Amino acid sequence: MLILTRKVGESITIGEGVCVTVLAVKGGQIRLGIEAPKDVAVRRTELGERIERKGDDGND
């Protein structure tokens, strides 16, 4: 895992066309802005895990 330190207003670029910017830091929360091409899915991890659990009916 690559660990980077950024300040409000600073960004990182991931691959081609994905840019993550730190918009705000308040208390224990960080607000991020994410710019990505429409063909790149951007999801919160906990939502993806929930979707996977709902889709798993246990029938293999």
Gaussian input, Z-matrix of N, CA and C with variables (Angstrom, degrees):
# hf/3-21g

backbone

0 1
 N
 C     1     B1
 C     2     B2     1     A1
 N     3     B3     2     A2     1     D1
 C     4     B4     3     A3     2     D2
 C     5     B5     4     A4     3     D3
 N     6     B6     5     A5     4     D4
 C     7     B7     6     A6     5     D5
 C     8     B8     7     A7     6     D6
 N     9     B9     8     A8     7     D7
 C    10    B10     9     A9     8     D8
 C    11    B11    10    A10     9     D9
 N    12    B12    11    A11    10    D10
 C    13    B13    12    A12    11    D11
 C    14    B14    13    A13    12    D12
 N    15    B15    14    A14    13    D13
 C    16    B16    15    A15    14    D14
 C    17    B17    16    A16    15    D15
 N    18    B18    17    A17    16    D16
 C    19    B19    18    A18    17    D17
 C    20    B20    19    A19    18    D18
 N    21    B21    20    A20    19    D19
 C    22    B22    21    A21    20    D20
 C    23    B23    22    A22    21    D21
 N    24    B24    23    A23    22    D22
 C    25    B25    24    A24    23    D23
 C    26    B26    25    A25    24    D24
 N    27    B27    26    A26    25    D25
 C    28    B28    27    A27    26    D26
 C    29    B29    28    A28    27    D27
 N    30    B30    29    A29    28    D28
 C    31    B31    30    A30    29    D29
 C    32    B32    31    A31    30    D30
 N    33    B33    32    A32    31    D31
 C    34    B34    33    A33    32    D32
 C    35    B35    34    A34    33    D33
 N    36    B36    35    A35    34    D34
 C    37    B37    36    A36    35    D35
 C    38    B38    37    A37    36    D36
 N    39    B39    38    A38    37    D37
 C    40    B40    39    A39    38    D38
 C    41    B41    40    A40    39    D39
 N    42    B42    41    A41    40    D40
 C    43    B43    42    A42    41    D41
 C    44    B44    43    A43    42    D42
 N    45    B45    44    A44    43    D43
 C    46    B46    45    A45    44    D44
 C    47    B47    46    A46    45    D45
 N    48    B48    47    A47    46    D46
 C    49    B49    48    A48    47    D47
 C    50    B50    49    A49    48    D48
 N    51    B51    50    A50    49    D49
 C    52    B52    51    A51    50    D50
 C    53    B53    52    A52    51    D51
 N    54    B54    53    A53    52    D52
 C    55    B55    54    A54    53    D53
 C    56    B56    55    A55    54    D54
 N    57    B57    56    A56    55    D55
 C    58    B58    57    A57    56    D56
 C    59    B59    58    A58    57    D57
 N    60    B60    59    A59    58    D58
 C    61    B61    60    A60    59    D59
 C    62    B62    61    A61    60    D60
 N    63    B63    62    A62    61    D61
 C    64    B64    63    A63    62    D62
 C    65    B65    64    A64    63    D63
 N    66    B66    65    A65    64    D64
 C    67    B67    66    A66    65    D65
 C    68    B68    67    A67    66    D66
 N    69    B69    68    A68    67    D67
 C    70    B70    69    A69    68    D68
 C    71    B71    70    A70    69    D69
 N    72    B72    71    A71    70    D70
 C    73    B73    72    A72    71    D71
 C    74    B74    73    A73    72    D72
 N    75    B75    74    A74    73    D73
 C    76    B76    75    A75    74    D74
 C    77    B77    76    A76    75    D75
 N    78    B78    77    A77    76    D76
 C    79    B79    78    A78    77    D77
 C    80    B80    79    A79    78    D78
 N    81    B81    80    A80    79    D79
 C    82    B82    81    A81    80    D80
 C    83    B83    82    A82    81    D81
 N    84    B84    83    A83    82    D82
 C    85    B85    84    A84    83    D83
 C    86    B86    85    A85    84    D84
 N    87    B87    86    A86    85    D85
 C    88    B88    87    A87    86    D86
 C    89    B89    88    A88    87    D87
 N    90    B90    89    A89    88    D88
 C    91    B91    90    A90    89    D89
 C    92    B92    91    A91    90    D90
 N    93    B93    92    A92    91    D91
 C    94    B94    93    A93    92    D92
 C    95    B95    94    A94    93    D93
 N    96    B96    95    A95    94    D94
 C    97    B97    96    A96    95    D95
 C    98    B98    97    A97    96    D96
 N    99    B99    98    A98    97    D97
 C   100   B100    99    A99    98    D98
 C   101   B101   100   A100    99    D99
 N   102   B102   101   A101   100   D100
 C   103   B103   102   A102   101   D101
 C   104   B104   103   A103   102   D102
 N   105   B105   104   A104   103   D103
 C   106   B106   105   A105   104   D104
 C   107   B107   106   A106   105   D105
 N   108   B108   107   A107   106   D106
 C   109   B109   108   A108   107   D107
 C   110   B110   109   A109   108   D108
 N   111   B111   110   A110   109   D109
 C   112   B112   111   A111   110   D110
 C   113   B113   112   A112   111   D111
 N   114   B114   113   A113   112   D112
 C   115   B115   114   A114   113   D113
 C   116   B116   115   A115   114   D114
 N   117   B117   116   A116   115   D115
 C   118   B118   117   A117   116   D116
 C   119   B119   118   A118   117   D117
 N   120   B120   119   A119   118   D118
 C   121   B121   120   A120   119   D119
 C   122   B122   121   A121   120   D120
 N   123   B123   122   A122   121   D121
 C   124   B124   123   A123   122   D122
 C   125   B125   124   A124   123   D123
 N   126   B126   125   A125   124   D124
 C   127   B127   126   A126   125   D125
 C   128   B128   127   A127   126   D126
 N   129   B129   128   A128   127   D127
 C   130   B130   129   A129   128   D128
 C   131   B131   130   A130   129   D129
 N   132   B132   131   A131   130   D130
 C   133   B133   132   A132   131   D131
 C   134   B134   133   A133   132   D132
 N   135   B135   134   A134   133   D133
 C   136   B136   135   A135   134   D134
 C   137   B137   136   A136   135   D135
 N   138   B138   137   A137   136   D136
 C   139   B139   138   A138   137   D137
 C   140   B140   139   A139   138   D138
 N   141   B141   140   A140   139   D139
 C   142   B142   141   A141   140   D140
 C   143   B143   142   A142   141   D141
 N   144   B144   143   A143   142   D142
 C   145   B145   144   A144   143   D143
 C   146   B146   145   A145   144   D144
 N   147   B147   146   A146   145   D145
 C   148   B148   147   A147   146   D146
 C   149   B149   148   A148   147   D147
 N   150   B150   149   A149   148   D148
 C   151   B151   150   A150   149   D149
 C   152   B152   151   A151   150   D150
 N   153   B153   152   A152   151   D151
 C   154   B154   153   A153   152   D152
 C   155   B155   154   A154   153   D153
 N   156   B156   155   A155   154   D154
 C   157   B157   156   A156   155   D155
 C   158   B158   157   A157   156   D156
 N   159   B159   158   A158   157   D157
 C   160   B160   159   A159   158   D158
 C   161   B161   160   A160   159   D159
 N   162   B162   161   A161   160   D160
 C   163   B163   162   A162   161   D161
 C   164   B164   163   A163   162   D162
 N   165   B165   164   A164   163   D163
 C   166   B166   165   A165   164   D164
 C   167   B167   166   A166   165   D165
 N   168   B168   167   A167   166   D166
 C   169   B169   168   A168   167   D167
 C   170   B170   169   A169   168   D168
 N   171   B171   170   A170   169   D169
 C   172   B172   171   A171   170   D170
 C   173   B173   172   A172   171   D171
 N   174   B174   173   A173   172   D172
 C   175   B175   174   A174   173   D173
 C   176   B176   175   A175   174   D174
 N   177   B177   176   A176   175   D175
 C   178   B178   177   A177   176   D176
 C   179   B179   178   A178   177   D177

   B1=1.4556
   B2=1.5312
   B3=1.2997
   B4=1.4613
   B5=1.5261
   B6=1.3183
   B7=1.4689
   B8=1.5211
   B9=1.3303
   B10=1.4575
   B11=1.5193
   B12=1.3051
   B13=1.4566
   B14=1.5237
   B15=1.3158
   B16=1.4578
   B17=1.5173
   B18=1.3080
   B19=1.4598
   B20=1.5241
   B21=1.3261
   B22=1.4636
   B23=1.5257
   B24=1.3205
   B25=1.4604
   B26=1.5187
   B27=1.3329
   B28=1.4565
   B29=1.5282
   B30=1.3271
   B31=1.4651
   B32=1.5149
   B33=1.3413
   B34=1.4570
   B35=1.5231
   B36=1.3176
   B37=1.4565
   B38=1.5177
   B39=1.3334
   B40=1.4589
   B41=1.5192
   B42=1.3107
   B43=1.4647
   B44=1.5128
   B45=1.3151
   B46=1.4624
   B47=1.5185
   B48=1.3167
   B49=1.4522
   B50=1.5120
   B51=1.3330
   B52=1.4631
   B53=1.5255
   B54=1.3262
   B55=1.4593
   B56=1.5244
   B57=1.3327
   B58=1.4629
   B59=1.5256
   B60=1.3380
   B61=1.4591
   B62=1.5193
   B63=1.3402
   B64=1.4644
   B65=1.5245
   B66=1.3357
   B67=1.4612
   B68=1.5220
   B69=1.3329
   B70=1.4627
   B71=1.5214
   B72=1.3274
   B73=1.4601
   B74=1.5151
   B75=1.3390
   B76=1.4604
   B77=1.5206
   B78=1.3201
   B79=1.4607
   B80=1.5126
   B81=1.3191
   B82=1.4532
   B83=1.5100
   B84=1.3349
   B85=1.4627
   B86=1.5205
   B87=1.3139
   B88=1.4615
   B89=1.5204
   B90=1.3056
   B91=1.4687
   B92=1.5275
   B93=1.3431
   B94=1.4551
   B95=1.5179
   B96=1.3064
   B97=1.4542
   B98=1.5162
   B99=1.3234
   B100=1.4594
   B101=1.5197
   B102=1.3209
   B103=1.4627
   B104=1.5169
   B105=1.3349
   B106=1.4583
   B107=1.5243
   B108=1.3242
   B109=1.4626
   B110=1.5274
   B111=1.3151
   B112=1.4661
   B113=1.5221
   B114=1.3296
   B115=1.4631
   B116=1.5334
   B117=1.3327
   B118=1.4668
   B119=1.5235
   B120=1.3257
   B121=1.4695
   B122=1.5230
   B123=1.3307
   B124=1.4622
   B125=1.5219
   B126=1.3280
   B127=1.4669
   B128=1.5160
   B129=1.3212
   B130=1.4625
   B131=1.5243
   B132=1.3063
   B133=1.4624
   B134=1.5159
   B135=1.3315
   B136=1.4669
   B137=1.5241
   B138=1.3227
   B139=1.4661
   B140=1.5223
   B141=1.3126
   B142=1.4545
   B143=1.5122
   B144=1.3392
   B145=1.4635
   B146=1.5212
   B147=1.3250
   B148=1.4651
   B149=1.5303
   B150=1.3177
   B151=1.4650
   B152=1.5269
   B153=1.3329
   B154=1.4638
   B155=1.5215
   B156=1.3318
   B157=1.4703
   B158=1.5262
   B159=1.3249
   B160=1.4683
   B161=1.5218
   B162=1.3196
   B163=1.4536
   B164=1.5147
   B165=1.3426
   B166=1.4614
   B167=1.5154
   B168=1.3456
   B169=1.4609
   B170=1.5223
   B171=1.3417
   B172=1.4535
   B173=1.5088
   B174=1.3167
   B175=1.4673
   B176=1.5184
   B177=1.3126
   B178=1.4739
   B179=1.5030
   A1=108.69
   A2=115.19
   A3=121.78
   A4=107.91
   A5=117.39
   A6=121.82
   A7=108.06
   A8=115.75
   A9=122.01
   A10=109.96
   A11=116.33
   A12=122.02
   A13=107.89
   A14=116.39
   A15=122.09
   A16=108.89
   A17=116.38
   A18=122.84
   A19=108.44
   A20=115.92
   A21=120.50
   A22=108.84
   A23=115.44
   A24=121.66
   A25=113.60
   A26=117.65
   A27=120.57
   A28=110.15
   A29=115.53
   A30=121.38
   A31=111.30
   A32=114.30
   A33=121.66
   A34=106.96
   A35=115.69
   A36=121.54
   A37=108.16
   A38=115.86
   A39=121.94
   A40=107.59
   A41=116.07
   A42=120.30
   A43=111.36
   A44=114.85
   A45=121.52
   A46=110.21
   A47=117.38
   A48=120.41
   A49=117.33
   A50=119.20
   A51=120.23
   A52=107.75
   A53=116.07
   A54=121.86
   A55=108.65
   A56=116.49
   A57=122.20
   A58=107.46
   A59=116.45
   A60=122.48
   A61=109.64
   A62=116.69
   A63=121.41
   A64=106.86
   A65=116.33
   A66=120.81
   A67=112.36
   A68=117.43
   A69=120.60
   A70=109.91
   A71=115.12
   A72=122.50
   A73=106.13
   A74=116.31
   A75=120.38
   A76=108.24
   A77=115.88
   A78=119.01
   A79=109.92
   A80=116.29
   A81=121.13
   A82=113.47
   A83=117.61
   A84=120.33
   A85=111.64
   A86=114.25
   A87=121.92
   A88=107.39
   A89=117.47
   A90=121.38
   A91=107.49
   A92=115.41
   A93=121.59
   A94=110.30
   A95=116.31
   A96=122.19
   A97=107.62
   A98=117.06
   A99=121.17
   A100=108.97
   A101=115.79
   A102=121.84
   A103=107.13
   A104=116.18
   A105=120.59
   A106=109.30
   A107=116.80
   A108=119.63
   A109=110.45
   A110=116.76
   A111=121.30
   A112=112.89
   A113=117.83
   A114=119.83
   A115=113.24
   A116=117.35
   A117=121.74
   A118=108.41
   A119=116.35
   A120=120.91
   A121=109.18
   A122=116.34
   A123=122.18
   A124=106.54
   A125=116.32
   A126=121.11
   A127=109.82
   A128=115.43
   A129=120.08
   A130=107.12
   A131=117.47
   A132=121.99
   A133=112.15
   A134=117.97
   A135=120.01
   A136=111.94
   A137=118.09
   A138=120.30
   A139=110.93
   A140=117.16
   A141=120.52
   A142=111.63
   A143=117.23
   A144=121.14
   A145=110.58
   A146=117.45
   A147=121.36
   A148=110.27
   A149=116.82
   A150=121.07
   A151=110.02
   A152=116.80
   A153=120.24
   A154=110.79
   A155=117.78
   A156=120.73
   A157=110.75
   A158=117.61
   A159=120.77
   A160=111.12
   A161=117.29
   A162=121.10
   A163=113.32
   A164=117.72
   A165=121.78
   A166=109.23
   A167=116.11
   A168=119.52
   A169=112.59
   A170=116.60
   A171=120.36
   A172=114.07
   A173=118.73
   A174=121.83
   A175=109.87
   A176=116.35
   A177=120.75
   A178=110.81
   D1=127.92
   D2=174.58
   D3=-84.38
   D4=130.02
   D5=179.29
   D6=-116.04
   D7=124.65
   D8=-179.27
   D9=-122.37
   D10=149.07
   D11=174.43
   D12=-107.97
   D13=128.46
   D14=179.63
   D15=-132.42
   D16=151.75
   D17=174.67
   D18=-104.65
   D19=165.98
   D20=177.58
   D21=-54.92
   D22=131.72
   D23=-179.81
   D24=93.19
   D25=-12.51
   D26=179.40
   D27=-91.60
   D28=154.85
   D29=-174.41
   D30=-130.24
   D31=165.50
   D32=167.09
   D33=-131.03
   D34=152.07
   D35=177.66
   D36=-112.87
   D37=135.22
   D38=179.43
   D39=-120.19
   D40=119.09
   D41=178.80
   D42=58.52
   D43=-146.09
   D44=-179.84
   D45=-97.81
   D46=112.17
   D47=170.53
   D48=89.03
   D49=4.00
   D50=177.38
   D51=-108.31
   D52=122.56
   D53=-178.76
   D54=-128.81
   D55=128.59
   D56=178.99
   D57=-115.50
   D58=124.82
   D59=-177.98
   D60=-119.45
   D61=135.37
   D62=174.38
   D63=-79.25
   D64=116.47
   D65=-178.05
   D66=-94.12
   D67=-37.05
   D68=-177.69
   D69=-160.68
   D70=151.04
   D71=172.52
   D72=-130.10
   D73=122.12
   D74=-177.17
   D75=-146.06
   D76=117.76
   D77=-178.18
   D78=61.36
   D79=-128.93
   D80=-179.94
   D81=-95.88
   D82=17.08
   D83=-177.60
   D84=-120.03
   D85=147.53
   D86=175.50
   D87=-122.72
   D88=130.07
   D89=177.53
   D90=-100.09
   D91=123.74
   D92=-178.74
   D93=-113.61
   D94=144.21
   D95=169.97
   D96=-108.54
   D97=132.09
   D98=-176.82
   D99=-123.42
   D100=122.35
   D101=174.76
   D102=-109.32
   D103=125.27
   D104=-179.28
   D105=-149.73
   D106=153.66
   D107=175.08
   D108=-60.05
   D109=154.51
   D110=-177.70
   D111=-60.63
   D112=-25.73
   D113=-178.99
   D114=-83.60
   D115=1.03
   D116=177.63
   D117=-103.06
   D118=118.82
   D119=179.17
   D120=-76.05
   D121=131.96
   D122=176.04
   D123=-122.74
   D124=115.02
   D125=-177.70
   D126=-135.62
   D127=150.73
   D128=169.71
   D129=-72.74
   D130=137.64
   D131=-176.30
   D132=-55.85
   D133=-43.80
   D134=-176.47
   D135=-64.67
   D136=-29.39
   D137=176.97
   D138=-73.02
   D139=-39.66
   D140=177.54
   D141=-62.81
   D142=-39.92
   D143=177.94
   D144=-65.33
   D145=-39.19
   D146=179.61
   D147=-65.63
   D148=-42.21
   D149=178.74
   D150=-62.89
   D151=-42.03
   D152=178.90
   D153=-62.74
   D154=-41.37
   D155=-179.70
   D156=-65.15
   D157=-41.78
   D158=179.68
   D159=-65.54
   D160=-34.19
   D161=-178.67
   D162=-77.58
   D163=-14.74
   D164=-178.69
   D165=-92.15
   D166=104.17
   D167=-179.22
   D168=-94.15
   D169=2.62
   D170=176.84
   D171=83.18
   D172=-0.48
   D173=179.78
   D174=-95.77
   D175=106.86
   D176=178.18
   D177=-111.15

